[in-house]
Amino acid sequence: MRHADLDAFLAYNAAGGFRAAGAKGVDQTIKVIGLRRRIAENMAASKRHIPHFSYVEECDVTALEEMRAQLNSARGNRPKLTMLPLLIAAICRALPDFPMLNARYDDEAGIVQRYGSVHLGMATQTTSGLMVPVIRDAQDRNLWQLASEIARLAEAARNGAAKSEELSGSTLTITSLGALGGVATTPVINRPEVAIIGPNRIVERPMFVPDGLGGERIEKRKLMNLSISCDHRVVDGWDAASFVQALKKLIETPVLLLAD
């Protein structure tokens, strides 16, 4: 028996046979400076100036995940596809019908600038804080090109090698916590943009699906909630909901992502 084992045994008995709930931590005072301070200021300004509203929809991503697996099995030397490039492709497909979402609002000048190109901000967690590298002209890239650019920009952001022009000029942002994405999110808009999209984690649940004979059967399906926050000064609730429904159709019928 080690001395530490004896100490643990004595502490356990001194507590009446119950182990303490946890270890005591250390009090700390941390000055908010640099990137962390800029992030705090930007988030505060966004919430202070923008009247946010959020909308959440559930999407069946079973077919999308099956297509992703098939594409990855034949990818060769190309980068492995995650869910993110597929979602970005769906966003780029849907946006032309909803130009008010791919925009920036200069509230001081009272001007909304809509963009034809999708310069997609990609919220990325780094050791220095949240950074938003930008995928330029995302609408012009195929799935493999999107995957490559996502990996390149994320690595540059985490290594502190991202250039200033790669961290500015986004017209719409997507933010994802991957497996930690929770059931739903209410993301804060990346000002001066007017919308931010937040996919949540994928879960498996039993669902009623058509059985092909006019009835229904229970089947295990992969489901993901899709959240969006919008600037209510520029985007109406109907438009946000309609955009997400358009995304839902593309996500649940993924062959549309590969069609001309």
N, C-alpha and C positions, 0 to 999 in steps of 0.2 A: 504494500500500500504506500502511495506517495503522500507527502505532507499535504499537498493540495487536496487529496481525497479526504484526509482527516478533517481539514478545515471545512470542507463542504458538508461533511457529515455533521460536524458540530453546529454549523450554521443552520442546517436543516432541522435539527432537533431543538435548537434555541427558538425557532419560529413555530414550535408546537407541531412539528411534523409536516409543515407545508413549505413548499419552495416559494421564494419571493417571485412576484409577477415579472420582474425584469431588473436589469442592472441600472444603476443610477448613471445618468449622463453628465456631461460637463456643460456648464453655462458658457455661452459665447456671445460676443458682440462683434458683428461683422459690418464693416463699412460698405455701403452700396456704391461702387465706383465703376468706371470703365463701361464695358459692354453691358454688364448687368444693370447699371444705372440708366443707360440709354433704352434698354428694353423696358424697364419700369416706367420711364417717362413716356415712351411711345404707347404702351398699353393703357396708361392712365389717360393720355390725350384721346385715344381711340374711344374709350368708354365715356369720357366726359363730353366729347363732341358728337359722337354717332349714336343715334337711337337704334340700338340693335333689336332685331327680332330673329328667332330661330325656328326652323322647321325640320322635322325628322321623319324619314320614311324607311320602311323595312323593304329590303331587296333580297330576292332569292338568287344567290350567286353560285348555285350548284353547277349549272351549265358553264358559267364563266370559269370556275375552278377546273372543270373537266377540260375545257379548251386550253386553259393555261398549262395544264399537265401535258397535254398532247403537243403543244408548241415547244415546251421545254424538252420533251423526249427527243425532238428532232432539231434541237437548236445548234448542234455542231459546236463551233468555236464562238458563237454569239453568247452574250451575257444571259444568265438565267432570268426569266421573267418573274417578277413579283406581281402582286395585285396592283401596285401603284401605276405602272405604265398603261395597264388596261383601263383603269379609272380615268387617267389623263386623256387617253384616246376617246373615251366616251364623253368627257367634258368638251373636248375640242369638236366632236361631232354635233353636240347639242347646242353649243353656244351661238352659232350664227342665227338661230331663231330667237335668241334672248340677248340681244346686244347690250341691254341695260345692265347686265351682270358683269360683262367684261369691260369695266370702266373705272375711272378715277374721278373723285369729286373734290374740286377746289372750293371749299365752303366759303372762303374769304372772298373769292372772285365771283362766286355764284355760278360756276361753270362745271358741267359734267362732260368729261372727255371720254367718248366711246372709242374702242380700239378694234380694228379689223384683225390684227394679229393677237395671238394668245401668248403672252409672256407670263408663264405660270410660275408663281412663287411656290417654293417647296419648304415648308417649315421644317427645320432640322435641329434636333437637340445636339448640342456640343458641350464640352466641359466648361466652356466660357459662357454658355447660355444659349438661348434660342436664336438661330440665324435663319434667314430666308433667301437661299440662293435661287436664281431665276433660270428657268428653262426657256430660252429665247425661241420664238416662233414654234411653239410646241405643236401647232396644227400641221406643220410641214414635215414632222418626223413620224416614222413608222414605229411599231412597238419596240423593235430591237434598238433603234436609235434612241428612243425615249429611255429604255432601260440603261443604256450606256451613259447617257447624259445624267440621269438620276444618280448613278453610282459615282460618276466623276465629280459632280457638284457636291454630293454629300461628303465624299472623302476630302475634298478641298476645304469645305466648311469646317469639318472636324479637325483638320490639321492646321487650320489657320492660314491656308494658302489661297483662299478664295479672293479674287480681285474685287475691287470696289464696284466695278460695272457688273459683276456677277451677283452682287447682293443688292441691286436696286433696279427700279423700272418695271416691277411686276404689275400686271393688270388684274390678276385674280390669284388667290392662294389656296393651296390644299394643305391640310395638316392632318397627320395621322400618328397615332401612338401604337400602331400595329396590334400585337396581342394584348397590349394594355389599354386598348381603345375604349373599353367600357361599353355600356349599353347604348348611351347617347351622349353627345357633347354639345356645348353651346360655345363654339370657338369665338374668340375676339377678332374682329376685322383688322386686317393689316392696313391701317390708314395710309394714304387716301383712297384705297380701293373701296369697293362697295359690297363685296361679298367674300366669304371664305367657306370652303367645303371641308367637312370632316368625316371621313369614313371611320366606322367603328369596327370592333373586332368581329370576326366570323364565329358563329356558334352553330351547332348542329341541333335541330329539333324535329320532332315528328310533325308532319303537315298533311292535310288532306289534298290530294292531287287527283286529276281525272284519271280514270282507269281505262279509257278508250272504249268503254262499252256504255257510256252514258251515265255512269256512276262515279264513285270516288273510292280511293284507297288511301291508306296511311303509308307515308314514305318518309325516310330520313332525308332532310334537306339541309343545305348550308345557307344560313341567313346572315345578313349584315345590315345594320342600320346606317343610313346615310344622313348626316346632319349638314345643315347650311345656316349660316348667320348672314343677315343682310342689313344694309343701311336703309332704314325705312323712309328716308328723305328721297331716295332715288329708286328703290325697288319696292314694288307693291307685293303684298303677300301672295296674291294670285300668280304673279309672275314667278316668284320663287318656287311656289308649289308646282307650277307647270314645268319649270326647268327640271326640278328633281324628278318629276314623273317621266320626263323625256329621258333623263339619265337611267331611271329604273328600267324603262323599256329596252334601252341599249344593253344594260347590264344583264338583264334576264333573257335577252335574245342576242347573245354575243356574236353570232355570225354577222350581224349588222356592222360590227366594228371592222370587219375585214372586207365588207362589200364596197364597191366603188360608188 
